[in-house]
Amino acid sequence: LIRPGISHIDEDGKVHFLGTTAAADDDISSMPLKPDAIIFATGYRYDYPFLPEGGFVAKDGFKMRRLYLRMLYADDPSLVFLQVPTMTLSPIMLIEYQARWYAQYV
């Protein structure tokens, strides 16, 4: 199961998640779980210190904004970001397709 951040873990190993409350018995999405293992897939934040602040990276660093096809910066199409992560393709395939598309675009 993929869940939001962990609020806390009880002494008996039950995991409670952020943004959930005690719910009805039939609402499994908000119930604490006692998993066999916990995998923290935390991702990463976008950071481009060599570019001017503001505009295309959200303040929390987790989102890219104003990217056409998740690649071209709308305010300056000469600024290209290949392989902004997505869940639809493997990274290698994504870079390959984006590079081919961009080569034709330029």
Legacy VTK file of the C-alpha trace (Angstrom):
# vtk DataFile Version 3.0
C-alpha trace
ASCII
DATASET POLYDATA
POINTS 106 float
0.000 0.000 0.000
1.130 3.523 -0.693
0.305 5.904 2.133
1.103 9.510 3.068
3.687 10.319 5.718
3.792 8.498 9.021
2.373 10.326 12.031
3.718 7.864 14.591
4.337 4.188 15.301
2.897 2.626 18.452
4.979 0.463 20.781
3.180 -2.600 19.405
4.225 -1.679 15.825
0.981 -0.155 14.538
1.646 2.646 12.053
-0.561 5.745 12.105
-0.540 8.015 9.047
-0.655 11.799 8.622
-3.984 13.313 7.710
-6.049 10.370 8.936
-8.478 10.239 11.808
-10.300 7.513 13.638
-12.899 6.325 11.165
-15.737 3.919 10.755
-14.909 0.216 10.679
-15.472 0.053 6.917
-12.991 2.857 6.087
-9.744 0.900 5.782
-7.850 3.872 4.291
-7.672 5.655 7.659
-6.993 2.645 9.858
-3.557 2.115 11.436
-1.618 -0.826 10.007
0.877 -3.259 11.459
3.148 -3.929 8.465
5.929 -6.487 8.113
8.223 -3.795 6.719
8.243 -0.043 6.098
9.899 1.348 2.979
10.457 5.091 2.989
10.225 6.177 -0.649
10.710 9.843 0.074
11.617 11.053 -3.396
13.571 14.232 -3.723
13.126 17.940 -4.121
13.855 19.961 -7.226
16.689 22.402 -6.700
18.365 24.501 -9.384
20.561 26.976 -7.488
22.166 28.187 -10.730
18.813 29.503 -12.046
16.887 32.561 -10.786
14.541 31.830 -7.897
10.807 31.570 -8.361
8.702 30.736 -11.336
9.063 27.099 -12.218
9.884 25.315 -8.937
7.231 25.394 -6.222
8.390 26.733 -2.860
8.224 23.292 -1.268
10.581 21.976 -3.968
8.351 19.033 -4.864
6.655 20.396 -7.985
7.785 21.847 -11.290
5.417 24.456 -12.709
4.713 25.872 -16.136
6.366 23.012 -18.033
4.846 22.186 -21.401
4.910 18.384 -21.831
6.711 18.277 -18.462
9.784 19.430 -20.333
9.768 22.960 -21.838
9.565 25.975 -19.549
6.537 27.958 -20.782
8.116 31.380 -20.155
11.376 30.472 -21.928
11.123 27.456 -24.280
14.899 27.381 -24.655
15.033 26.090 -21.068
14.468 22.329 -21.250
14.180 19.791 -18.429
14.625 16.229 -19.634
13.435 13.448 -17.362
11.285 15.302 -14.858
10.095 12.201 -12.998
6.798 10.664 -13.937
5.130 7.412 -13.012
4.169 6.436 -16.560
7.490 5.392 -18.114
10.842 4.109 -16.982
13.424 6.912 -16.726
15.526 5.583 -19.608
12.537 5.342 -21.951
11.312 8.772 -20.905
14.665 10.433 -21.616
14.896 8.664 -24.981
11.440 9.795 -26.104
11.887 13.327 -24.793
15.279 13.683 -26.479
13.853 12.471 -29.810
10.890 14.834 -29.550
13.086 17.787 -28.595
15.571 17.069 -31.420
12.676 17.364 -33.878
11.358 20.482 -32.101
14.666 22.330 -32.337
LINES 1 107
106 0 1 2 3 4 5 6 7 8 9 10 11 12 13 14 15 16 17 18 19 20 21 22 23 24 25 26 27 28 29 30 31 32 33 34 35 36 37 38 39 40 41 42 43 44 45 46 47 48 49 50 51 52 53 54 55 56 57 58 59 60 61 62 63 64 65 66 67 68 69 70 71 72 73 74 75 76 77 78 79 80 81 82 83 84 85 86 87 88 89 90 91 92 93 94 95 96 97 98 99 100 101 102 103 104 105
